[in-house]
Amino acid sequence: MRQKMSLEQPEKIYRYRGFSEYTVDSLCMDQLYFANPNSFNDPMDCQPTIESDSDNIELRTILSELIKNRVKAETLSTLKFAKINIQNSNKYACNLATKNVNDELARISYYATNPEYEEQGTSTEEAENWLLLCEIRKEILNKYNKGVCCFSSSYKSSLLWSHYGDQHQGLCIGYSLNRNPKPILNKVIYNDNRVLNTSLIAQAILQSDLYAKKQLDDCVLLRKATPWEYEDEWRIFDSVGLNDSPLAMTDITFGLRCPSSIMHTIINALKDRSDGIEFYQMHQISGSYKLRREPVDGETSSYFPRTSRSGTEIFGHIDK
C-alpha cells in the first residue's frame, strides 16, 4: 500500500554526527558524505524483496531492457573515459548490449533445464522464472546504486542523539534549503511491506509510466520498516563518497555530554564563515526526558587554549 504523506518539505533538516577528524574536515570543507546503502546499520534498507507476478515472457523483456540500458551506459562511459573516439559509438554500444542480453537469456534458459530442478519437483518454466527473477534483482540494485545522505527534521530527539550523536557527546548540524538550485529532499516511507512486484517494474521500465516509476523509486530508495519511524528521516542522493553540500549550513548544536574542548575546536574552526553559523548546546528540561537547546555561552571556550604549568611555575619557589 502506498503511504500517504505531505509533499511539503521542512524548512530545516538536521544531521547528527560523532566528533572525529572526518567531521571537522567535512565541516571545514562544507561537504557531505553519501553512503552506499550496503553500509547502513539496517541491512534491509534499500534492499526490497522482488517477487514475480509476471510470466516468463514479461520477465525476459524486463531483464533484457535492464541489461541493455546498463551495458549501453557503461560502454559509452568507458569509451569517453578512455578517450576512444570511434565512429558510431552509440551503435557499437547498442550492439554490445544486445549481445549481452542474448548471452544472458541463453545462459538462463540452459541452466533452467538442470535435472536437479526436476528432481526437486520444479518444472523448467518455474526454474527459468526463478533464475530470471534473480538476475532482475541484481540489475535493479545495480540501477539504484546511489549514495545516500540521511537527515532528520528534529534536532532534539534523545534517541537520535544516542544512536547517531555519539551518545550525546557529538553534535547536530542544521541545514536549510536556501540554495540555488534548491535541493530536492525525499521523505522516507515507513512501511513494513518490503515486496516489489515485477509487474510494477514492467510498468515503470517497459511502459515508461511516470507514476509507476515514482513508486519503483520509492520502493527501492525510500521504504523503511515502521520501527524506524522515530527518525522522521529525509534523504538526498548523489554519487557515493564525499560531495560538496547542496544544502546551506546554518547552525551547530552540541550534545549534552559534548566536551568543552570539542565545542571550542568546532566554534573556532567555523566562526569566520562569511554566511555565519549559530552555535547551541542541548540541556535537560528538569522533571522530564525532553531536551531544549540554548545559544552557546561566550565563556564556554574562554578556558581554551590552556597552557599547562607546574606548581612552581604558578606559585614560584617556596622555601621549606
C-alpha positions in Angstrom: 0.0 0.0 0.0 1.3 3.4 -0.9 1.9 5.6 2.1 0.2 9.0 2.1 2.5 11.8 3.0 2.8 15.5 2.8 4.8 16.8 -0.1 5.7 19.9 2.0 9.4 19.8 2.8 10.7 21.1 6.2 12.4 24.5 6.3 15.4 22.9 8.0 16.9 19.4 8.4 19.5 18.1 10.8 22.4 15.6 10.7 23.7 14.0 13.9 27.4 13.2 14.0 30.0 12.0 16.4 33.2 14.0 16.7 36.2 12.9 14.6 38.8 14.3 12.2 36.4 13.4 9.4 33.7 15.5 11.0 35.9 18.5 11.3 37.2 18.1 7.8 33.7 17.8 6.3 32.5 20.9 8.2 35.5 23.0 7.2 35.2 21.9 3.5 31.3 22.1 3.6 30.9 18.6 2.3 28.6 15.7 3.0 29.3 12.0 2.9 26.9 10.0 0.7 27.0 6.4 1.9 26.5 3.2 0.0 23.3 1.6 1.3 25.2 -1.6 1.9 26.9 0.1 4.8 23.7 1.1 6.6 23.0 -0.1 10.1 19.8 -1.6 8.8 20.7 -4.4 6.3 17.2 -4.4 4.9 17.3 -0.7 4.0 17.2 -0.2 0.2 17.0 -4.0 -0.3 13.5 -4.8 -1.4 12.2 -8.3 -1.8 11.4 -8.7 -5.5 8.6 -11.1 -6.2 7.4 -12.3 -9.6 3.8 -11.8 -10.6 4.8 -11.9 -14.3 5.0 -14.7 -16.8 8.4 -15.6 -18.3 7.9 -13.6 -21.4 7.5 -10.4 -19.4 10.4 -11.3 -17.2 12.7 -11.8 -20.2 11.6 -8.4 -21.6 12.2 -6.7 -18.2 15.7 -8.3 -17.9 16.5 -7.5 -21.5 15.7 -3.8 -21.1 17.6 -3.5 -17.8 20.7 -5.2 -19.3 20.6 -3.1 -22.5 20.3 0.2 -20.6 23.2 -0.8 -18.2 25.6 -2.1 -20.8 25.0 0.7 -23.2 25.6 3.3 -20.5 28.7 1.5 -19.2 30.1 1.2 -22.7 29.6 4.8 -23.7 31.1 5.9 -20.3 34.1 3.7 -20.7 34.8 4.9 -24.3 34.5 8.5 -23.1 36.8 8.0 -20.1 39.4 6.2 -22.3 39.1 8.9 -24.9 38.4 6.4 -27.6 36.6 8.1 -30.4 35.1 5.5 -32.6 32.6 6.1 -35.4 29.0 5.2 -34.5 29.9 4.7 -30.8 26.2 4.6 -30.0 25.6 1.8 -32.5 28.6 -0.1 -31.1 27.2 0.2 -27.5 23.8 -1.0 -28.7 25.2 -4.0 -30.5 27.3 -4.9 -27.4 24.2 -4.5 -25.2 22.2 -6.8 -27.5 24.9 -9.5 -27.4 25.0 -9.3 -23.6 21.2 -9.7 -23.5 21.2 -12.7 -25.8 24.1 -14.4 -23.9 22.4 -13.9 -20.5 19.0 -15.2 -21.7 20.6 -18.2 -23.3 22.5 -18.9 -20.1 19.4 -18.8 -18.0 17.5 -21.0 -20.5 20.2 -23.6 -20.4 20.5 -23.7 -16.5 16.7 -23.9 -16.2 17.0 -27.4 -17.7 19.3 -28.6 -14.9 17.9 -32.1 -13.9 18.3 -31.2 -10.3 15.3 -28.8 -10.6 13.1 -31.7 -12.0 14.3 -33.9 -9.1 13.0 -31.3 -6.7 9.7 -31.1 -8.4 10.4 -27.8 -10.2 9.4 -27.5 -13.8 11.7 -25.9 -16.4 9.4 -23.0 -16.7 9.4 -22.4 -12.9 13.1 -22.7 -12.8 13.5 -20.2 -15.6 11.1 -17.8 -13.8 13.3 -18.0 -10.6 16.5 -17.5 -12.5 15.1 -14.5 -14.4 13.9 -13.0 -11.1 17.4 -13.4 -9.5 19.0 -11.5 -12.4 16.3 -8.8 -12.4 17.0 -8.2 -8.7 20.7 -7.8 -9.4 20.0 -5.4 -12.2 17.6 -3.3 -10.2 20.0 -3.0 -7.3 22.7 -2.0 -9.7 20.5 0.6 -11.3 19.8 2.2 -8.0 23.4 2.1 -6.8 23.4 5.7 -5.4 25.0 7.4 -2.5 22.5 8.4 0.3 22.8 11.1 2.9 20.3 11.0 5.7 18.7 13.7 7.8 16.0 14.3 10.4 13.6 17.2 10.8 14.4 17.3 14.5 17.4 18.4 16.5 16.1 17.4 19.9 15.4 13.7 19.6 17.0 11.9 22.5 17.1 8.6 20.6 18.8 10.2 17.6 21.4 11.8 19.9 22.0 8.4 21.5 22.2 6.5 18.2 23.9 8.9 15.9 25.3 11.7 18.1 27.9 9.5 19.9 25.6 9.1 23.0 25.1 12.9 23.3 28.8 13.6 23.1 28.7 14.7 19.4 26.9 17.4 17.5 23.9 18.0 15.3 24.4 20.1 12.1 21.4 22.2 10.9 20.9 22.9 7.2 18.4 25.0 5.3 17.3 24.5 1.7 18.1 28.1 0.8 20.4 27.3 -2.1 20.3 27.8 -5.9 19.2 25.4 -7.2 17.0 24.4 -4.3 17.9 20.8 -3.3 15.4 18.0 -3.5 14.6 16.2 -0.3 13.0 12.8 -0.3 10.8 11.7 2.6 11.4 8.2 3.9 8.3 6.0 3.7 7.7 3.8 6.7 6.0 0.6 5.7 6.6 -3.0 6.8 5.9 -4.3 3.3 9.3 -5.0 1.5 7.8 -6.6 -1.6 8.4 -5.1 -5.0 6.4 -6.9 -7.7 7.8 -7.4 -11.2 4.5 -6.0 -12.7 5.4 -2.6 -11.2 8.9 -2.8 -12.7 7.4 -3.6 -16.1 5.1 -0.6 -15.9 8.0 1.7 -14.9 10.6 0.4 -17.3 8.8 -1.1 -20.3 5.8 1.3 -20.4 7.6 4.4 -19.1 4.7 5.0 -16.7 5.7 8.1 -14.6 3.6 7.1 -11.6 5.0 3.6 -11.6 8.5 5.0 -12.0 7.9 7.1 -8.8 6.6 4.0 -7.0 9.6 2.0 -8.1 12.0 4.7 -6.9 10.2 4.9 -3.5 10.2 1.1 -3.1 14.0 0.8 -3.6 15.3 4.0 -2.1 12.9 5.3 0.5 10.9 2.4 2.0 11.9 1.6 5.6 10.4 -0.5 8.4 8.0 1.2 10.8 10.2 0.8 14.0 12.5 3.4 12.4 9.7 6.0 12.2 11.0 7.9 15.2 13.9 9.2 12.9 11.5 11.3 10.8 14.0 10.8 8.0 14.6 12.8 4.8 17.2 11.8 2.2 19.2 13.3 -0.6 21.1 11.4 -3.3 24.4 11.8 -5.1 27.4 9.7 -6.1 28.9 7.6 -3.3 31.5 9.4 -1.3 32.3 13.0 -0.2 30.5 15.7 -2.2 30.1 19.4 -1.9 27.0 20.1 0.2 23.9 21.1 -1.8 22.4 22.5 1.5 23.1 25.7 3.4 24.7 25.1 6.8 23.0 27.3 9.3 23.8 26.1 12.9 25.5 23.5 15.0 24.1 22.1 18.2 26.4 20.3 20.7 25.2 17.4 22.7 24.5 17.2 26.5 27.9 15.4 27.1 29.9 17.2 24.4 33.3 18.2 25.9 34.1 21.9 26.0 37.3 21.3 24.1 35.4 19.9 21.2 33.0 22.8 21.3 35.9 25.2 21.3 37.5 23.4 18.3 34.4 23.5 16.2 33.4 27.1 17.0 36.8 28.4 16.2 37.1 26.4 13.0 33.8 27.9 11.7 33.4 31.3 13.4 34.8 33.2 10.4 32.5 31.7 7.8 31.1 34.6 5.7 27.5 33.4 6.0 27.7 33.0 9.8 26.9 29.9 11.8 24.9 29.8 15.0 26.0 27.6 17.9 23.9 26.0 20.5 24.1 23.4 23.2 21.5 20.9 24.4 20.2 21.0 28.0 17.9 18.8 30.0 14.5 20.0 30.9 14.1 19.5 34.7 11.4 16.9 35.6 11.1 15.4 32.1 13.0 13.5 29.5 12.8 16.2 26.9 15.7 18.3 25.7 16.0 22.0 24.9 18.8 24.0 23.3 20.3 27.3 24.2 22.9 29.5 22.5 26.4 28.6 23.5 27.7 30.8 26.3 30.6 33.0 25.3 32.5 31.8 28.3 32.4 28.2 27.2 35.6 28.3 25.3 37.3 31.1 27.4 39.3 28.4 29.2 40.9 27.3 25.9 43.6 27.0 24.7 45.1 26.0 28.1 48.7 26.3 28.9 49.9 23.6 31.3 52.1 24.9 34.2 53.7 23.3 37.2 53.0 24.3 40.8 56.4 26.1 40.9 55.7 28.0 37.7 52.4 29.1 39.2 53.4 30.0 42.7 57.2 30.4 42.4 59.8 28.7 44.6 58.7 28.1 48.1 61.3 27.6 50.9 60.7 24.7 53.2 
